Amino acid sequence: MLWRDALIMYDRATRSLWSQVNGRAVAGKMTGQRLREIPSSLTTWREWKRRHPNTLVLTKPPLRGSPYQSYFADPQMIGVRGSKNRDRRLPGKELVFGLEREERTAVVRLRDVERRQVLNAEGLGIPLVITTAGTYQRRVEDRTLTFEPIDGTTMRDRETGSRWSTERGTALDGRMKATKLERVTSRLVYWGVWSRFHANSEIVRPGN
């Protein structure tokens, strides 16, 4: 089943329907409830395995091709039933990180993050640092930090020279060692789908 052009999940215990975009129940006994989010990262299997060699992998039976092949190939097809892009500020099939904090929403384009690796920006009313592994508030103890990439898993702030994990938002060494950045909810989604759930979301532009 679809809701706002995105698949919904069904739980057998309460027969409720849940949105995969925001984790909220949209019908059934659990309507209005929200699942607890577990942080995830966009990365390659090689890089993930290097960091977490004992990872357990869920495998599924192989498929011949993809039932969504035509959907992925058509930039104008927002929903599988042919819905149109309602917010023309970005192309409907633009992949974005949807950001949420204290009832405010914003997006940043995936290509901007991939190009910078570590993107410093202003959004949701706070200074942000955005990576494919996670998004964080970069204000710590009344100081706004500016980050730059080191490698695929770490970054450095220019102000103190400390080294941070992009995956956990924790300072690994330097003057800020053991300090933890506040994580901001982030998920990868098509703009045409995100804008159906969060109309008029702020579009975050790259900063320094």
C-alpha positions as CSV (number, residue, x, y, z in Angstrom):
1,M,0.0,0.0,0.0
2,L,1.0,3.6,-0.6
3,W,0.5,6.8,1.4
4,R,1.6,10.1,-0.1
5,D,3.5,8.1,-2.8
6,A,5.6,6.2,-0.3
7,L,5.3,2.6,0.9
8,I,3.7,2.0,4.3
9,M,4.4,-0.9,6.6
10,Y,2.0,-3.2,8.4
11,D,2.4,-4.7,11.8
12,R,0.5,-7.9,12.6
13,A,0.2,-7.2,16.3
14,T,-2.1,-4.2,16.1
15,R,-2.9,-4.2,12.4
16,S,-1.7,-0.6,12.2
17,L,-0.1,1.0,9.1
18,W,3.2,2.9,9.4
19,S,4.9,5.4,7.1
20,Q,8.4,4.4,6.2
21,V,9.2,8.1,5.6
22,N,8.7,9.3,9.2
23,G,8.0,6.2,11.2
24,R,4.5,7.3,12.3
25,A,1.4,5.1,12.3
26,V,-1.1,6.6,9.9
27,A,-4.0,4.1,10.5
28,G,-5.0,1.5,13.1
29,K,-4.8,1.3,16.9
30,M,-1.3,2.9,16.9
31,T,-2.3,6.0,14.9
32,G,-0.1,8.9,15.8
33,Q,2.6,6.8,17.5
34,R,6.1,7.0,16.2
35,L,8.8,4.4,16.0
36,R,12.1,5.1,17.7
37,E,14.7,5.9,15.1
38,I,18.0,4.0,14.9
39,P,20.8,6.1,13.2
40,S,22.0,4.8,9.9
41,S,24.8,5.7,7.4
42,L,25.0,5.9,3.7
43,T,28.3,4.1,2.8
44,T,29.8,1.3,0.8
45,W,30.0,-2.3,2.0
46,R,33.8,-2.2,1.8
47,E,34.0,0.9,4.1
48,W,31.4,-0.4,6.5
49,K,33.1,-3.8,6.8
50,R,36.4,-2.1,7.5
51,R,35.0,-0.2,10.4
52,H,32.7,-3.1,11.7
53,P,34.2,-6.4,10.6
54,N,31.8,-8.5,12.7
55,T,28.7,-7.0,11.2
56,L,25.8,-9.4,10.7
57,V,24.2,-9.2,7.2
58,L,20.6,-9.8,6.3
59,T,20.4,-11.6,3.0
60,K,17.4,-12.0,0.8
61,P,16.7,-14.3,-2.1
62,P,18.2,-12.8,-5.3
63,L,15.9,-11.2,-7.8
64,R,16.2,-10.9,-11.5
65,G,16.2,-7.2,-12.2
66,S,14.1,-4.7,-10.2
67,P,10.4,-4.2,-10.3
68,Y,11.1,-0.5,-9.9
69,Q,13.5,-0.2,-12.8
70,S,11.2,2.0,-14.9
71,Y,10.5,4.1,-11.8
72,F,14.1,4.8,-11.2
73,A,14.8,5.5,-14.8
74,D,12.0,8.1,-15.3
75,P,12.9,11.5,-13.7
76,Q,9.4,12.7,-14.1
77,M,7.7,9.8,-12.3
78,I,7.5,10.8,-8.6
79,G,5.1,8.2,-7.4
80,V,4.7,4.7,-8.9
81,R,1.2,5.7,-10.0
82,G,2.5,8.8,-11.8
83,S,2.1,11.6,-9.4
84,K,3.8,15.0,-10.2
85,N,6.4,17.0,-8.4
86,R,4.3,19.5,-6.3
87,D,7.3,21.7,-5.2
88,R,9.4,22.8,-8.1
89,R,12.2,24.3,-6.1
90,L,14.1,21.0,-6.7
91,P,13.6,18.2,-9.2
92,G,11.3,15.6,-7.9
93,K,13.9,12.8,-8.3
94,E,16.6,14.8,-6.5
95,L,18.0,12.7,-3.7
96,V,18.1,14.8,-0.5
97,F,18.8,14.3,3.2
98,G,15.6,15.2,5.0
99,L,16.4,16.9,8.3
100,E,14.1,17.3,11.3
101,R,14.6,19.0,14.6
102,E,12.0,20.4,17.1
103,E,9.1,20.4,14.5
104,R,11.3,22.2,11.9
105,T,12.2,20.5,8.6
106,A,14.8,21.1,6.0
107,V,16.7,19.3,3.2
108,V,20.2,19.3,1.8
109,R,21.0,17.8,-1.6
110,L,22.9,14.5,-1.5
111,R,25.2,15.7,-4.3
112,D,26.2,18.7,-2.3
113,V,27.2,16.5,0.7
114,E,29.0,14.0,-1.6
115,R,31.0,16.8,-3.3
116,R,32.1,18.4,0.0
117,Q,32.3,15.2,2.1
118,V,31.8,17.4,5.1
119,L,29.3,20.2,4.6
120,N,29.1,23.2,7.0
121,A,25.8,25.0,6.7
122,E,23.1,26.9,8.5
123,G,19.7,25.2,8.8
124,L,16.8,24.5,11.2
125,G,17.9,27.7,13.0
126,I,21.2,26.2,14.0
127,P,24.7,25.6,12.6
128,L,25.0,22.2,11.0
129,V,27.7,19.8,9.8
130,I,26.3,17.3,7.4
131,T,28.0,14.1,6.2
132,T,26.7,10.9,4.6
133,A,27.2,9.2,7.9
134,G,25.2,11.7,10.0
135,T,24.1,15.2,10.6
136,Y,25.0,17.2,13.7
137,Q,24.7,20.5,15.4
138,R,28.2,22.0,15.3
139,R,27.8,24.5,18.1
140,V,29.5,23.2,21.2
141,E,29.7,25.2,24.5
142,D,28.8,28.5,22.8
143,R,31.4,27.9,20.1
144,T,30.5,27.2,16.5
145,L,33.0,24.7,15.0
146,T,33.9,24.5,11.3
147,F,34.7,21.0,10.0
148,E,36.8,19.6,7.2
149,P,37.1,16.0,6.0
150,I,40.1,13.8,6.9
151,D,39.0,10.5,5.4
152,G,35.7,8.5,4.9
153,T,35.0,8.2,8.6
154,T,36.6,11.2,10.4
155,M,36.7,15.0,10.2
156,R,38.6,17.7,11.9
157,D,37.4,21.0,13.3
158,R,39.5,24.1,12.4
159,E,39.1,25.8,15.7
160,T,40.8,23.2,17.9
161,G,42.2,20.7,15.5
162,S,40.3,17.8,17.2
163,R,39.5,14.7,15.2
164,W,35.8,13.6,15.1
165,S,33.9,10.5,14.0
166,T,31.4,11.3,11.3
167,E,29.5,8.1,12.3
168,R,29.0,8.9,16.0
169,G,29.7,12.7,16.1
170,T,32.2,12.1,18.9
171,A,35.7,13.7,19.2
172,L,38.3,11.0,19.1
173,D,41.3,13.1,20.2
174,G,42.5,16.6,20.7
175,R,41.2,19.4,23.0
176,M,37.6,18.3,22.4
177,K,38.2,14.6,23.1
178,A,35.1,12.7,24.2
179,T,32.8,15.6,23.4
180,K,29.7,14.5,21.5
181,L,27.8,16.6,19.0
182,E,24.0,16.7,19.1
183,R,22.7,14.4,16.3
184,V,20.0,15.8,14.0
185,T,17.5,13.3,12.5
186,S,18.4,12.7,8.9
187,R,17.1,10.3,6.2
188,L,17.8,9.9,2.5
189,V,14.7,10.4,0.3
190,Y,13.5,11.8,-3.0
191,W,12.6,15.4,-2.8
192,G,9.2,14.7,-4.5
193,V,8.3,12.3,-1.7
194,W,9.8,14.4,1.2
195,S,7.9,17.5,0.0
196,R,4.6,15.6,0.2
197,F,5.2,15.1,3.9
198,H,6.9,18.3,4.7
199,A,5.6,21.2,2.6
200,N,7.8,24.3,2.4
201,S,10.8,22.6,4.0
202,E,13.9,24.9,4.1
203,I,16.5,24.0,1.5
204,V,20.0,24.1,3.1
205,R,22.7,25.5,0.9
206,P,26.5,24.7,1.3
207,G,28.4,27.1,3.6
208,N,32.1,27.3,4.3
